[in-house]
């Protein structure tokens, strides 16, 4: 088990290495820079996406590192799934080891590596500094912005779901 602080540190390092200074974060570019191809295709309805790191993928995807997300999902869901699968690669893959992980549509109570992957995804798609800056901009225009408005604003600006934005704002103790 990794500590939350270590997970956040790893997400911040990836943002720094990729010169992430603006939102929405281009998660596909980050994956590509790390040598991971990203594909969208229709998957079984209960699978949001998966990551595979194995030579056997070369024939189908022309690479040995791939994240595949379900084309049937909304764009904001696909973005979070890509970030979640990237987390498995960054946080959980051991050197010289194959990796297969998938994200189910039906979330079960978050434990272990799935919880860690969600924390990483939230931090890489919505870096704390950028979220706080975005909310400052909102408050300059609407000082009395309600919690719901803040959630909608962050969701729209960072291209994430309202639920992901709500969780992130709660995590940062903003709402």
N, C-alpha and C positions, 0 to 999 in steps of 0.2 A: 504494500500500500504506500502510495505517495502522499505527502502532505499537500494541502491546498496551496500553501505558499510555494512549494516546489513546482507544482503544476502551473501556477500563475507565472512564475519566473520563466519556465520553459516557453510558454505562450508569448511572453514579452520578448524573449530572446529571438524567437522566430520572426516576430514583427520587426525587431531592430535589424536582423540580418537581411530582411527583405525591404527595408526602408519604407515601412508602412507609416505614412503620415496623414493620410486622408481616408475618409470613410465614404462609401462602404468598402470594406477590405475585400480585395480581389483574391479570394481563397483559392481559386483555380490557378492563378499565377504563382501563388506560394507553392502549391503542390508541384506544378511544373518545374519550378526552380529547384525543387528537391528531387527531381527525377521521377515524379509520380504522375502518370497520365490519369486524366479524369474523363470518364465516359458517362453518358446518360443513356439508359435503355430501359425498356419495360422489364420489371422484375416481378416475381410473385407479389401479390397484394400485401402480404405481411412483412415484406423485406423493404426497408427504406434504402439500404445500400450496403456495400461491403468493400473491404480493402483486401487485396491479395498481393503478396510479395513472394513470388515463386517463379522459377524458370518455366514451369509448365504453362504459364499464362502467355508466353511469347507467341505461340501459334495464333491465338485468338485476338490478342490485343497489341501485338508487336512490341511488347515491353514486359519486363518482369515485375513491375510495380504499377498497380492500377487501383484506382478507386472508382467504383461503379455506383451510380445513384439511380433511383427509380424515377423514370421520366413521368410516371403518373402522378408524382407528388408535386405540390406547388413549389415554385422557385425558391421561396424562403426556406422551405423544408429541405430542399436539396442542398442549399448552401450550408445549413447547419449539419446535415449528414456528412457532407464532404469534410467539414472541420472536425467532426466527431471521429471519422475514420482516420484522418490525418493524425489525430491524437493517439490512436492506437499505434501508429507507426513511430511517432516521436517518443511516446512515453513507454510503450510496452514491447516493442520489437527488440529482440536480443540480436547481437551481431551474428552473422552467418546462419540465421534461422529463418525458415519460411514463416509467413504470417497470413492467417485468414481470420477475419473478424467481420461480423455483420451487425447491422442496426435494425432491430425489429420495429415495426410500426407501433405495436402496442408496447408502451413502456411499462416495465415492471418496476417495483421499488428499486431505486437507484443504489446499487452497492458496488464496491470494488472497482474494477477497471471501467465499467460502463459509467459510473458516477465520475470517475477521473476524466474520461473522454468528454463528458458533457461540460465539466468545469473548464477544460482546455478550450473546447469549441466556443463557449461563451466568451472567454477571455480573448481569444484570437479574433473573433468576429466583432467584438465590442470592447476594445481596450479601454481600461478605466479612464485614462487621461482624455481620450477622444469622447467618451460618453459624457464626462463632466464638462468638456468644452462645448459639446452640442447642447447640453441643457442650459449652459450659460447663455448661448445664443438665443435659445427659446425664451428664457426669462427676460432677456433684453427686449424682446418683442411683446411678451405677455407675462408680466411679473407674477400674475396670479394663476398661472397654468395649473390646472387640476392634475391629480395623479394620472387619471385616464388619458389626459392629453399628453402628458410626458411619455407614457407608455407608447401611445400611437406615434408620437414624434420620433422616438428612438427606433421603433420598429420600422418606420418608413425611411429614416435616414440611413440606418445600418442594414437595411434589406433583410430583416429577420422577422420572425413571427411575433405577434403581440405577446404571446406566452413567454417566448425567449427574452423579450425586452423586459417584461414584468419581473421575471426571475432575476435577470441581471441587475435591475434597479433595486430589487430587494437585497440582493447579495452585497451591493455597494452601499446599502442602508440609505438610499435616496428616497425611497417610499416605504 
